Amino acid sequence: MAASGAEASGVAAFRALHHGRAQGSPLVMPGPWDGGSAKEFALAGFEALATPSHGVAASLGYEDGATPPDEMFAAVARIVRAVDTLEHPVPVTADIERGYGLPVDELVGRLLEAGAVGCNLEDSAPAEPGGAARLVEPERQADWLASFHAAADGRIFLNARIDSYLRGADDPLSDALERGRLYVAAGAESVYPFGAPARDIGVLAAELGVPVNAFCGPADSVRGLAEAGATRITFGGTLAARAFTTVRDLATSLRPVN
């Protein structure tokens, strides 16, 4: 299926943001959890936004990983709509976890319907319902990503999350490199080695030849990850967590004193 003019221009503009960037000048994408936060980040001048599944889940009253797909896609659509109304709209990419068990054609369709120009797809999942998440076999993940890439047909920018560091692989750098090579061959346009230390970011970027998305946690700095070689930087649910901490403190301050 051919992309519409709006779809094609939106994803093309987002794709272009990943290339030709000066060394040490990554694409920094805050993670909005609702339309209001998205609007504030866009008005602050960020070039693009990346919804975090954790932050969106929290805003909807769910635990991380427990958001029903209908609610997740609806939340993404509200975020996109909030920034589309601005004088200078910005593209939005969505964290859709492991795809909620939906067929790839439906995943692509729902992302496009929501207005997202890109997505994260992760490579860990519970072995059984309610169990602990663990790494999916890399060839199996690569086959799934290739199916998604074919269904997207250039209309969605695919960022492949690599959970080697998060799930405690014996040699996380080697495991991330193996997975990254397979995922890039399957059509991933960038890779997201979640939790990789700065010392490994440059190695991954040089070896894989695609933009590397670094996670900026509370103990990290944007400058440090930029200097390490990250092309794009996201924050997961950490920004939402900071906002909710502020709300919690506010709520505490409003309680009557006995």
N, C-alpha and C positions, 0 to 999 in steps of 0.2 A: 504494500500500500504506500503510495507516495505521500510525502509530508505536505501539509497545507503551507501557504506562504508564511503565516505567522509562526507555525511550528518550526519551519526550516530556518527562518531568520533568528528565532529565539535560541535554538540549540547551537546555531552557527556562531552567534555572538558569545555564548557561554564557552563554547569550544575554543574560540580565539583567545579568551582570557587566560588560557593555560599555556600559551605558546608565545615566544618572543619576549618573555619577561626578563628584566635585568636581574643579574645575580643578587641575591639577598632581598628581592622584592617580590615575595610570593603573593598569591591570591588568598587573602584572608577573608574567611566566610564565617561570620557569627551564626549561631544556631537559634533562630527564633522558635518559640514554643506556641505562639498564637499570632493573630493578626496585628495586635497592638505592638508586641515586641518586634515583629518583622518591620513594621512601619518605622519604628524608632531606629533600628539598625540601618535601614535604607536611607533615611534622612541624615544619618551620621556620615554618609558618603561611601559605604562599603559597596564594592562592585557586584557582589552576588551574595546569596544567602544559602545556608545548608540546614534544612530542618533536622533536628536530632530526634530519633525515635524515643529516647529516654525522656527528654524534655517535654515532648508532645504528650507522652503517656502520663507524665506527672500533671500536666495542665488539665488533662481529662479525668484525673482521679484514678488512674491505673498504675499498677506496678510495671516496671520496665519489661517489655516483651509480652504484655498481656492485653495490649490494645487491639480490639477487633479491627479487621482491615477496613470495614466501611467507615469507622470513625477516624482511622489514620488518614485515609485518602481524603475524607471530608475536611480534616484539619489542614492538610497540605493545601487543598483548594482554597480555604479561607486565608491562609498565609499568602498564597499567590495573588488572590484577589485584593488583599490589603495593599500590596506593593504595586500592583498594576494600576491602581487609581492615582498614583503619584505622578508628578510632572516628569520625573525621570525613573521609570520602572527599572527594577533589577531582576535578573533571572534567579530562579529558585531550584535547587536540587534537593531531592528528598531521600532520607534514610528510610528504607522500607524493609529493614531487617533481612530476613531470609525469604521474603516474598509471600509469607502467609499461606504457603501451600497452593497458591493459585497458578494456573497454567501461564506460561510466559506471554502468550497473546493477550490474556486478560490483564496481566501485570502492566504490559506496555500500554494497553488501552486506558487503564485507570490512571496511570501516570499522566498520559497526554490529556485526559479529561480534566484532571486536577490542574493542569497547566505547568507541571514540572518539566524542566529541560534536562534533568539528569537524575541519577539515583545511586545509592550505595546498595550493594548486595554482599552479605557477609558469608563466611565459609565455616561457621560453626553452628551446631544445632544439637538439641537433646537427642540421645539415642532412642529414647522412649518418652512419651508424654509425661511431663512433670519432672523428668530427670535433668541432670546437670548437662549443660552444653559442652560439646567437645568438637574438635576439628573434623570436618567432613573430608573424606578421602580426596586428594587433590585432583585426580583425573575425573572423578565424578563431578566435582565442582566445576571444573573447566568445561565439561560437556554441557552442564546446565547454563553456564555463562554464554557459551557459544549459541545455545538455543535462544537465549534472551537477546543476544546481539543480532541474530538473524531476524527475529521478530521485530526488533526496534528499527531496523533498516535505516540507521543513521539519525533517527528522530530523538533518541535519548542518549545522553552522555553517560557511559557506564564506568563507575568507579568501583573497582573490586576490592572489598575489604579483606584483609589477610589477618587472621587471628592467631598467628603463630606465637606472638608474644603474650597475648591475652590468655591463651589456653595452656601456656607452659610447655611448648615443644622442647625437646631435649636440646636442640641447637636452633634457637629461633631464627637466627639470621639465615642459616642454610635452608631451613624449612621455608622461610618467607621467600627466598630467592627461587626455590623450586616451584612454589605455588605461583609466584609472580610471573615467571616465564610462561607457565601454562595458561594463566589467566590473560596475559597480554596476547598470546597466540590465539586465544579464544575470542578476542575482540575488546577486552578491557582497554579503555583509553587512559586510565590512571589507576594506581593501586594505593591502598590505604592500609599500611601495616600498623594496625591499632596498637598503640603503646610502645612502638619501637623507639629506642633511645636515639638521641641526636647523632651519636657516633655511627649508627647504622643507616641513617637516612641517606647520606651521600653515597654509600655503597650500593644501596638498593636503586637509587636513581641512576647511577652510572651503569650498573649491570642490566637493568631492565629497559632503559631507554624511553621511559614514559614518565609523565609527571607523578611525583610521589606526594600523597596527601598525608601530612603529619598531624597527629592528635596533640593539641596543646592542653595539657592537664594543669591542675593548680600549681604543680611544682616546675612547670616548663615556662619558657618565655618565647614569644613570637620571634624576637630577634635571634635567639639561639637556634631555633628550628630553621629560620630563614638562612642563617649562616651555614647550617649543616647541609643545606641543599634541597629543602622542601620547596615544591612548586606551589602547593596549596596547603592552607592550614585551617583546620576546623576544631571545634571545642566540645563536640559531643553534647551531653546534657549538662555540662558544668555551669554554663551561663544561667540556664533555667534554675539549677540548684541554688546558685547565689541569689537569684531573685526570690525564690521561695524562702530562703533563710531570712531575707529582709522582711518578707511578709510575716514569717513566724515571730520575728523579734517585735514587729509592729503589733501583732496580735497579743503578745505577752504584755506589751506596754499598755494596752487598752483594758486589761482585766481589772476589775475593781479591787481595791485593796481591802482586805477583811480587817 
